[in-house]
């Protein structure tokens, strides 16, 4: 039985996606869930949040099978994927590091996408397209993970397509701006197209004769079930979003329904009343550099780290906010905490 994969995706960058995954992973680990973090973004920002530069340098240049690209690299020839070696972050938290070299795999994934529709010789293309899922599942089984949290880059390229067909669930991080809203409009139809295209490939494989020659090939279902969106909060005045941002915030519920869910002519609904809005992530302005310095999530900062006075209150608020968010997501995917 495969381990569920939850991917966070918006093709607009700068929406707090990597920070969100980082904090959710730590909170789930605190709640005694065993977590695999898979950094599938060639920028490797999530890896940089967990590891220092010296460790990353060693992994990229000296280690073997320790990044997603190192595991995929044999597929560029006639080889097969390699078993990943994970980085232990804590007792319940494990990282499959990202790698800037992953971008080299983009062209190969593009080339095999149409070939995977062939009625013969489809095994190799399907093996390559599902390789990210295969590697994540191997890694998750090694640590007996409860869930896989995945970070991907802000684009609609072939790497992200292969990662998203591996996703059981998708959460869309949003910013309160025009560009994030436009990203949502692009993302929704693309997810539907990729899901339908993968289902067609699964159907052809399941009814073809080549399947009999490779009975052990397992493929992801490509569910890509949207769970909702998480919005990054901008400036707040008197507990209300500033008007310039509120205009874009209030457009999100309608656009989400149209672009992601395919609903038409839905009744106008405000974001604060929208059941698809999983959370609004507060700003923790001055706490962020402190957390970066100590390589900790915001809610784990202590007095010794400099979280005193109002900072201490903000740490407690962040802990409660992220605990509620993790439990809300867990309820949606039946990952009870």
N, C-alpha and C positions, 0 to 999 in steps of 0.2 A: 504494500500500500504506500502510495507516494505521500510525501510531506507537503502540506499546503504552502503555496507560494503567494506572498502578498507583495505586489510591486507598486511603487509610488512614481507617478509619471505626469509630467506636463511638458509639452514641447516649448514652453516659455521658461527660460531660466530665471534665477533670482527670486523664486517664490518660497524659499525656506525648506525645500525638499530634503536636502541632505541633513540639515540640522534636525528636522522632524524625525527622520529615520533613526538618527543617532540617539535621540532622547527616548524614543519609543523602545528601541532595543534595550537600552539600559533599564527602563522601567519594567519591561517584561521580565528581564533577568532578575530584578528585585522581587518580582511576584512569583519567582520560582518556576518560570517557564524557560526551557532551553532553546536558545535562539541561534540561528545561523544568519549572519549578515553577509550578503553577496553584493560586492561592489562591481556592478557591470557598466559603470560609467568610465570611459577611457580617461577622463580628467582625474579620477581616483581621489576626489575630495573627501569621500567618506572614509577611505583608507587613511588619509592624512589626519582625520579627526581621531582615529583610534591609535595610530602608531606614529612614532617620531621619525624624522627624516633618515636617521642612520639605519633604523630597522627597515624602512622602506627600500633604501638603497641596497641593503644586503639581500632583501627578498628579490628585487628586480634583477640584480646582477650576479648573485651567488646561489640563491636557493633554487631548488628544482620542484616543479609542480606546486608552487606556493601561490601562484596567481591564476586567475581565470585564463589569461592568455597562454601561460606556460602549459596549462592542461589542454588547451585547444590547438596549440601549435602543430602537433603531429598530423592533424587533419589537413594541413596545407600540402602534405605529401601523400603518402599512401598509408600512413599510420592511423591510429585510433586515439581517442581521448585518454588522458592519464588521470590516475586517481589523485585528487587534490590533497595538499598538506595545509591544514588550517592553522591560523594564529589564535591562540587562546587569550581572550581578553579578560574573562573572569570565569568562575565555575560554571556559569550558565550561558556564557556569551562567547561565540566563536566567529571569526572573520575569514571569509574567502577574499583576499585582497584584490583590489583593482590594479590595473596596469595600463600605462599610457600606450603600450604596444598593442593593446586590444584593437585599436583602430585599424591595424593591418589586416584584420579578419573581415573587414566590411565588404571588400570586393568579392571575396569567396562566397560569402553569404548571399550577396546579390546574384552571383552567377548560378548558384544551385537552386535558387527559388523557382524559376520556371521549370528546371529539369525535374524537380520533385513531383511534377504533375504527370510525368511519363508513366505509361502503363508497364514499361519494362525498365530495368536499371534505375529504379527509384530509390533503392535501399541506401546507396551512398549519399545522395542529396538529402534524404530524410534524416539520416544519421548526423549529418553536418548541421542541418537546421535545428535539430533537437539537442545538439551537443551541450548547450548552456544548461538546459533542463537536466540532462543526464548527469552533468558534473555537480550541479546543485543537489540533486537527489543522492548521489554517492556521498557527498560531504555531509548531508543531513542525516543519513543513515549511520555514518561513523560516530556521530555524537548523540544520536537518538533525539534529534531536534523536534520541538513541537511545531515550529513554524520557520519559514525562510522569509526574511525581509530583504527586498531587493531595491537597489538604487540604480537608475539608468540616466543617461544624458538627456538634455533637452532638445531632441531632434526626432525626426520620423524616418531614420535610416534603417539599414538592413540589420545592424546589430540589435537595435531596440525592437525590431519586429521579431527576431528570434528569441529575445528575452521575454517579450510579451506573450508569445504563444505558449511560453512556459508558465504564465501567470494564471493562478486560479482566481485571484482577486486583484482589483486595481483601485487605489485611492488617488485622487487628483488634488495635489496641493495648488492653491490659488493665491495670487496677490490681488489686492484691490486696485487694479489699474486696467486700462484699455488693452494693453499687450497681453496680459494674462487671460483676459476674456477672449481675445482673438485666438490665443493658443488653445483654449477650450473648444472653440468652434472648429478648429482644425483637427483636434485630437479625437473628438467623438466619432465622426465618420471614418477616420482612419482605423480606429479600433474595430469598428464593425466590419470594415473591409478585410482586415487581417484575420479576424475571427472566422468570417465566412470562407476566406481563401484557405485557411488551415483545415476547416471542416471538410472542404472539398478534397483536400489531399489525404486526409484520414479516410474518407469514404473510398477513394480510389485504391488506397493501399489495402484496406480491409477486404475489398472484393477482388483484388488482383491475385494472380497466381504466384507472383514473386514473394508474397508474404509467407508462403509455405516453406521457402528456402531459408527464411530468417525468423523462426518462431520466437526467438528471444528478444526481438527488437521491441522496446517499449517506447511509446510516444506520448507527449503531453496532450491533454484534452483541449487545451487552448480555450479555457472557459472565459478568461478575462472579465469576470463579473464585476461591474462597477459597484463599489460600496458607498460612494459619495465623495464629497470634497472637503478639504480642510483649508480654511482661509487664514492667511497671515494678516494680522491686525496692523493697521497703520496708526498714525497719531490719534490720540483720544482726547476729547475735550468734554468735560462734564459727562463722562461715561458714554458719550456718543461719538461715532466715527466723524472725523472732519468732513464737511460737506463735499469737498472736492473728490474724496475717495468714496463717500457713501453712494454717489451716483453710479459708480462701477460695481460696488458691492451688491447693490440691489438688482442689478441685471443678471447676476450669476445664476439664481434659481431658474429663471426662464431659459437661459442659454444652456444650462446643464440638462434640462429636460428635453430640449429640442435636439441638441448636438449629441448627447450621450445616450439618452433613453429613447429618442425617436418619437417623443410625444409632441403633438400639435395642439395649438390653441388652448394651452393650459391657462388656468386662472392665475392672475398676478399674485405673487406671494413674496413676502419680505424674507430676507436671508435669516433673520433671527427666528422665523417661524418655519423654516425649511427643514423637513426631516432628513434631506440628503446632505445638509451641512453637518458634518460629523463634529466639527469643533472650529472655533476661532482661536488661533494661537496668539496669545498676548505677546507684547514686546517685553523683553527683559534687558533693556538697553545696556546699563552699566554692568550687569552680571555676565554678559556674553564674553567680554575680554577676560574677565576673571576665570570663567569656566575654561576658556581656551588655554590660558596660561597653566592651569592645573590639570588640564586634560581630563576634565570631569563633566558630566551633565550638570546643568544648572541646579537641579534639585538635590545634588549631592555635595554642594559647597558647604563648608563649615566656617566657624568663626576663625579657625586657624588659616583659612584661605582668604580671609578678608570680608566674609559675608556677615557684617555686623549692622546693627541698627535697622534701617529700612531694608537693607539688603537681606537680612535674615528673614524678614517678613515676606519678601519677594520669593526667596528660596522655598519657604513653606507653601506659598501659593502655587508656585511652579510644580512642586511635588504633588499637590492635590489635583491640579489641572491635568498633568500627564497621567496620573493614576486613573482618573476618570476617563481620559481619552483611550488609554490602553484597554480598559474594561469595556468601553463602548464598542471598540473594534472587535475585541474578543467575542462579545455577544453576537455580533453580526456574522462571524465565521465559526461560531460554536467552539471557540478556544477558551474554555472556561478558566477563569483565574480565581 
